[in-house]
Amino acid sequence: MNFATVKKRTIILILAAGIISGLSLQGCANGSGSYEQGSGDPENKENEILTASTEDLPRITKIEQVPEGYFTDPLNTELKVSGTFAELRPDHFHAGIDLRTQSVEGFAVLAVADGYVTRLKISPYGYGNVLYISHDNGYMSVYGHLKKFNGKLKEYTEEQQYKTRRYEIEVFPGKQLKVNKGDTIAWSGNTGGSAAPHLHFEIRKISTGETVNPQLVGFTVADTMPPRIRKLRLYQRDDTVRAQTGTHRYAALPRSYSYMRVPPGEYGLGVNWVDYHVDYMNKLGINDAVMYVDGELVYKHDIKNYAFNETKMINLHIDYPTYNSTRTHYVRFYKEHGNMLRFYSTKNDGWISLSEGDTADVEISIRDYKGMGDTVRFKLICTENGRRFYRLPKVLDKPNGGLITSKGGELETPGCRAVFNPNTVFYDNELQLWEDKARPGAPSSYYYVHKDVIPLRKDFRVQIKVDSAYHKYSDKLVVMSLSSRGLRCLGGDYKNGWVGAWSRKLGRFYVDVDTVAPVVRASQSGRNLYVSLYDKLSGIGDFTVSIDDKWILMDYEPKSSSLRGRIPDWIEKGEHNLTVRVVDERKNTTIIERKIKL
């Protein structure tokens, strides 16, 4: 098979490297459409997902070549990955590579080239402790989930934290912090949204903000195992079905099949694969796939780079509702309505049109970066007596349903409203809204805004009417969401008997009330402080730890629901007053005061 490279059509939105905003210590969204905390992979929160039309996206012509030896490795060990570039993640493509650190923290992290640390961020979410180095060749290197910064970088950030009296900070030092190639800039860790110790590493273009596959600019990772196609699904195009269920009619296509009889229509393929590199510890992704029909290229994707504003369109790149229900990725080998990703090359958007008596010889191949791959071949035979195609369960038609288009729309029941601004949906959808179940004695009933089978391009507004007995708790009411992400607190704002919040997912919603302050416990061992903190509903909003009214730096780790820190040496030996103040998102406050002795 000819696997020649096709002309790249990647186009991206210019994102200045230093303008992506940080996140606050929130358990709920703040009512402005911010991301739900704890709701997935770190990159999902590190980079705001923007929306744009293709006209807004300047074209990138090529990835600049880097002289051999310009970059050194970010770890003093063979690079083995637990996550690959553009790997399929919830709501986004993986922005870099995840480098293994033997499941422990504390590996020395090295500057890959001379440059300036132009951005530093400390956050309990996203990339956690992360730093960005700008190099003179036009690229920026990014290092995430760090345990601690090293040397002057550590001193600089701690100075900023004490100056602002905030654990969570984001600073842009300009050219104050120069580093040299091979310098130890930090220690690897497990901070932020990381699920296990590792180093998240990226290469970005400074001029555009797009992220680039590090293997294209000189970084080599160990890989001795080929990818394998595991499952296939054949979709029979039915836009009416897709408008409500999120996907077309389908039939399983085992890779052992040599042919399948199908009725006349248009057909697209969905492919599930897996790749491993050096062992079976991590299921990895691939970026290069093609489909030939009767020897002609009908579909190809080749992901070398992309812009962060494009990443949410992963939900059109894959079969979204199937992933939500089974956690199985089927990559669509056809372009769905609204999909503006630029790394495709297709004929007829990848659809195969068949009439009675037609046949189609189909060949699907995938390749990893090392050139290893897998191929499946089969024949489609078109006949009126072809195989029956199934559909996902239809969402029940309700009198409060309606058509939501790119221009927006609104659904309403006596107790719930759903407001969709322009460009909230990728394509026209028939959405439903209904009361699911009453909750006697509770602030509201349960309501469904359709089901989480339709991906959204932007957040929509859900508003729920609350029982009059709860109007007095106006500042304590929150909207809760149950979707493919699980149960989430969205926060919310109260007005005239209604509570409204922004949600990035369709699904089930209700209002709850949070009047309970966080549970907080503090302990001390020498100069080491440990605080456990837990909030059942709205989540931790803010915290302050002080000794004799002097602010003390504490690291916040949501995964362990704890604060950890060391009492500075400038606090002299003797007896002191320790104060811990923790506030949740509904302003419920717990204050602990006790004597400690050094």
ABEGO torsion letter per residue (X at the ends): XBABBBBBABBBBBBBAAABBBBBBBABBAGAGBBBBGAEBAAAAABBBBBBBAAABBBBABBBBBBBGABBBABBBBBBBABBBGBBBBGBBBABBBBBAGGBBGBBBBBABBEBBABBBBBABEAEBBBBBBBAAGBBBBBBGBABBBEAAAAAAAAAAAAAGBABBBBBAEAABBBBBGBBABBBBABEABABBBBBBBBBBAAAGBBBBAAAAGBBBBBABBBBBABBBBBBBBAAAAAAAGBBBBBBBBAABABBBBBBEBBBBBBBBBBBAABAABBBBBABBBBBBGGBBABBBBBABBBAAAAAAAAAABBAAAAAAAGBBBBBABBBBGBABAABBBBGGGBBBBBBGBBBBBBBBBBBAAGBBBBBBBBBBBBAABBBBBBBBBBBBBAABEBBBAAEEBBBBAABBBBBBBGABABBBBBBBBBABBBBGBABBBBBBEBBABBBABBBBBBBBBBAAAAAAAAABBBBBBBAAEBBBAEEBBBGGBBBBBBABBEBBBBBBBABBBBBBBBBBEABBBBBBBBAAAEBABBBBBBGGBBBBBBBBAAAGBBBBBBBAABBBEBBBBBBBBBBAAGBBBBBBBBBBX
